[in-house]
Amino acid sequence: MFSSHATAELFTPSTRRSRPEANWSPFALLIAWQRRIAARDALSEMDARMRADIGLTQDAIAIEAEKPFWRA
């Protein structure tokens, strides 16, 4: 499915002032974007039981899934 690292990255608050991605290599940036896409796809495919297991509501998952891949 997806790693817990990817999930933690998705739900970490981001600010415009703090953009660690600005210092990443292009390859690392592409990998991060790919992980976000995969994690958001996996979240959007979860059923009610799986959402309850991780403690997220359908609304929270919808908000996360709608984000563009470049936004943490």
N, C-alpha and C positions, 0 to 999 in steps of 0.2 A: 504494500500500500504506500505509505510515505513515512519518513523518519520523524522522530519526535523533535529533532533539530529543526527540520523544516517547519513544523507546527509552531514551535516556540518563536521562530523568526517571524511568522505571519502575525502573531498577536503581540509583538513588541511595539509599543508606541513609537512612532517616528516623528521627528520635527524637521522643519526646513533648515534650522540652524545646524543640526547634527546629521551629516550625510556621510557615513563611513564609506559608502559605495564610491564616492568621488576619488578615493585613493586606491580602488581595486584595479587590477589589471583587466583588460577587456575580456580575457578568458574567464576570470573569476566572476565577472559581472554576468556573462552569458550563462554560466552555471547557476548562479543565484536566481536569475530570471527563470531558467528552466525548472528549478525546484519550486519556485512560487507558483508557476503554471500548474505543475503536477499536483502540488498540495491543494491548490484551490479547486482543481478538477475533482480530486478525491473528496474534499469536503462537500462539494455540491452533489455528489452521488450518494452521500450517506442517508440511510433511512432514519426514522425517528428513534429507534432503539440505539443505534450507533451515536446519534447526536446526544442522547441522554447519557450515554456512557462517558462522553468527554465533557459533558456539562455545557453544551452550546445550544442555543435556540436556533430555529430555522431563520429567524431574522438576522442573527449575528453571522450565520454562515452565508446568507445572501449578501450581506454587506461586504464580507471578505471576498466572496467569489466575484463580485462586480468590480473590484479594484483592478486597474491595469497591472500587467506583470511587472512593470518597473517601479511600482509603488509598494513599499514594505508595509 
